[in-house]
Amino acid sequence: MYEIGQAEIDAVAKVIHSGRLMRDFGGQGGWCERFEAALARKVGVKYALTTCSGTTAIIAGLLGLGVGPGDEVIVPAYTFMATALAPLAVGAVPIIAEVDETLAIDPADVERKITRYTKAILPVHMIGRACDMSAIMRIARRHRLFVVEDACQAVGGSYRGRRLCAIGHAGAYSFNYYKNISCGEGGAVLTDRRSVYERALIYHDGALTLYTSAKRPRETLFAGSKVRFTEVQGAIMFEQLKRLDGILARLRARQSAMHEVLEKSSRFALSPSNDPAGDCGSSLPLLFATAGEALAFMAAHEKRVGMMRPYDTGKHCYFRWEPILKKRGSHHPRLNPYNLARRKIEYSKDMCPRSLDILARTIALSVPYQATVKQARDVARKML
Ligand SMILES: Cc1ncc(COP(=O)(O)O)c(C=O)c1O
């Protein structure tokens, strides 16, 4: 979490004094609705719906587009496991594609992984950096696939002037503690399609049981879940959203100062970016010639600034996605999407060798938010 303070405290106090903590009571004009309207406006989409997490926002996007049993959804080898769990939650199976040096899904491998059962591509804008959305949308058009953007780690970022989540058919943000703006846990699904919004609405509220201020949907009701926001979360996020562009500007200024210094290094290269201008600025990945050099750099400098090797992070590399690699796709075998797939799905720990190589040779620096630009530059100089 980068910034939170009096504005959020005052907003939450208002909710508590009103006694209307559930979004149904906030109703039209309540905090959740005001936040959703402001978020949709900022991102440039027609609809935004809050959910209790980024994971449920991705699920809402997929089921909103009609993805279900027998379908395949292409996900990157490098992402938080939740991205790959989301297709399973709607009955589909994740197909894992390589990432390239940008740390985002490799469009060429996406195309190789398409089968006649592929229904959607789930590109992930990792560590604040956009995927090659032009290539992905071109592939999607060519093969008539849906695209659901996972921008959980890149809230507010953009690609060629358009905010992430406004490019695909649907997109998901996370507001958990580690994200650009946060209320502890939370998410939102964004889309231009009324049908997707309405199906997400039905899913997120049982079958539209409580949220009576929502307009009666045209879409048929189905059994959903209950993954809604509260007015407390809505109030915090309404204030957090006002801070978003300022947070990104501060991150970008520090990242840019570090970038200018580190691009002179002959020991590593700065990882290529699909759109430097749209990068959230939260991270600065460096690419080394070998994994050994990456590890030696980290050992020498990790006390100066936060850094991580993507290869080592908990559940972000496909080879650590145990329930997926073991094809345990549900709590019950008869609901297990792998038993509903239209072909045999095979995974192995070494199935994406290029990703493994790149992730082992990359070190991602955290951009120090609290530092001044000069301090950020000085930290970078010490790493040369
Ligand atoms: C890339 C990515 N996708 C999805 C998620 C899931 O978001 P949440 O934790 O809000 O469910 C995360 C969260 O860390 C993430 O980093």
The ligand as an SDF file (V2000), in Angstrom:
LIG
                    3D

 16 16  0  0  0  0  0  0  0  0999 V2000
   -1.3530  -11.0350  -11.4040 C   0  0  0  0  0  0  0  0  0  0  0  0
   -2.3920  -11.2710  -10.3680 C   0  0  0  0  0  0  0  0  0  0  0  0
   -3.5620  -11.8000  -10.7440 N   0  0  0  0  0  0  0  0  0  0  0  0
   -4.5510  -12.0180   -9.8370 C   0  0  0  0  0  0  0  0  0  0  0  0
   -4.3800  -11.7190   -8.5090 C   0  0  0  0  0  0  0  0  0  0  0  0
   -5.4870  -12.0080   -7.5460 C   0  0  0  0  0  0  0  0  0  0  0  0
   -5.8990  -10.8810   -6.8470 O   0  0  0  0  0  0  0  0  0  0  0  0
   -6.5240  -11.0330   -5.3860 P   0  0  0  0  0  0  0  0  0  0  0  0
   -5.4230  -11.3770   -4.4480 O   0  0  0  0  0  0  0  0  0  0  0  0
   -7.1080   -9.6880   -5.1080 O   0  0  0  0  0  0  0  0  0  0  0  0
   -7.5670  -12.0930   -5.4810 O   0  0  0  0  0  0  0  0  0  0  0  0
   -3.1760  -11.1740   -8.0680 C   0  0  0  0  0  0  0  0  0  0  0  0
   -2.9780  -10.8500   -6.6390 C   0  0  0  0  0  0  0  0  0  0  0  0
   -1.9700  -10.8020   -6.0640 O   0  0  0  0  0  0  0  0  0  0  0  0
   -2.1520  -10.9550   -9.0240 C   0  0  0  0  0  0  0  0  0  0  0  0
   -0.9680  -10.4630   -8.6530 O   0  0  0  0  0  0  0  0  0  0  0  0
  1  2  1  0
  2  3  1  0
  2 15  2  0
  3  4  2  0
  4  5  1  0
  5  6  1  0
  5 12  2  0
  6  7  1  0
  7  8  1  0
  8  9  2  0
  8 10  1  0
  8 11  1  0
 12 13  1  0
 12 15  1  0
 13 14  2  0
 15 16  1  0
M  END
$$$$
